[in-house]
């Protein structure tokens, strides 16, 4: 499996609009313009190689306003609860951009 971590400011959460500061990785997703315009070719290449979104390739959204330690903890939870759950015993490849 491949986990892509987008650059600083490329993820968002509707929870923060309502003032909820107690979010987790599951509340964050890729900002649509980044997914389509900037990262679309990467995702297309992964899919052309036979990977399937949310099964064998994943996008990790994170709260860029929080500390790197918090993001690392969220990433660990994401890897255990999402990626390894669908790909038990597999080596995970992580690709990141910028602050990701």
C-alpha positions as CSV (number, residue, x, y, z in Angstrom):
1,X,0.0,0.0,0.0
2,X,0.9,3.6,-0.6
3,X,0.0,6.5,1.7
4,X,0.2,10.0,0.3
5,X,0.6,12.9,2.7
6,X,-0.2,16.2,1.0
7,X,1.6,19.5,1.5
8,X,0.9,22.2,4.1
9,X,-2.6,23.6,3.8
10,X,-3.8,21.0,1.2
11,X,-6.2,19.4,3.7
12,X,-9.3,20.8,5.4
13,X,-12.1,19.8,7.8
14,X,-15.7,21.0,7.9
15,X,-15.4,20.5,11.7
16,X,-13.1,23.5,12.0
17,X,-15.7,25.8,10.3
18,X,-18.1,25.0,13.2
19,X,-15.4,25.7,15.7
20,X,-14.7,22.1,16.7
21,X,-11.1,21.9,17.8
22,X,-11.2,18.3,18.8
23,X,-10.8,16.7,15.4
24,X,-8.9,13.6,14.4
25,X,-7.4,12.3,11.1
26,X,-10.9,11.0,10.1
27,X,-12.2,14.6,10.0
28,X,-9.6,15.8,7.5
29,X,-9.6,15.4,3.7
30,X,-7.8,16.8,0.7
31,X,-9.0,20.2,-0.5
32,X,-10.7,19.4,-3.9
33,X,-8.5,21.8,-6.0
34,X,-5.4,20.1,-4.8
35,X,-6.7,16.6,-5.5
36,X,-7.8,17.5,-9.0
37,X,-5.3,20.0,-10.3
38,X,-2.1,19.4,-8.4
39,X,-2.2,15.8,-7.2
40,X,-4.5,14.4,-9.9
41,X,-1.6,13.1,-12.1
42,X,0.0,11.3,-9.1
43,X,-3.3,9.6,-8.3
44,X,-3.8,8.7,-11.9
45,X,-0.4,7.1,-12.0
46,X,-1.1,5.1,-8.9
47,X,-4.4,3.9,-10.4
48,X,-2.8,3.1,-13.7
49,X,-0.4,0.9,-11.7
50,X,-3.4,-1.0,-10.4
51,X,-3.8,0.6,-7.0
52,X,-7.2,1.4,-5.7
53,X,-8.1,4.5,-3.6
54,X,-8.8,3.7,0.0
55,X,-7.8,0.0,-0.5
56,X,-4.2,0.0,-1.7
57,X,-3.5,3.8,-1.8
58,X,-4.6,6.3,0.7
59,X,-4.5,10.0,1.3
60,X,-3.7,11.1,4.9
61,X,-5.4,14.4,5.8
62,X,-4.0,16.2,8.8
63,X,-4.6,19.4,10.8
64,X,-1.7,21.6,9.6
65,X,-2.3,24.0,12.5
66,X,-1.3,21.3,15.0
67,X,2.2,20.2,16.1
68,X,4.2,17.7,14.1
69,X,4.0,15.4,17.1
70,X,0.2,15.4,16.9
71,X,0.3,14.7,13.1
72,X,2.7,11.8,13.8
73,X,0.3,10.4,16.3
74,X,-2.6,10.7,13.9
75,X,-0.5,9.1,11.2
76,X,0.3,6.2,13.4
77,X,-3.5,5.7,14.2
78,X,-4.3,6.0,10.5
79,X,-1.7,3.4,9.5
80,X,-3.0,1.0,12.1
81,X,-6.7,1.6,11.8
82,X,-7.1,2.1,8.0
83,X,-4.1,1.0,6.0
84,X,-2.9,-2.1,7.9
85,X,-6.5,-3.2,8.5
86,X,-7.0,-3.4,4.7
87,X,-3.5,-4.7,4.0
88,X,-2.4,-6.9,6.9
89,X,1.2,-7.8,7.1
90,X,2.2,-5.5,4.2
91,X,5.0,-3.0,4.0
92,X,3.6,0.6,3.8
93,X,5.2,3.1,1.4
94,X,4.8,6.7,2.4
95,X,5.0,9.5,-0.2
96,X,4.8,13.1,1.0
97,X,4.9,16.6,-0.3
98,X,6.1,19.8,1.4
99,X,5.1,19.8,5.0
100,X,3.6,16.4,4.6
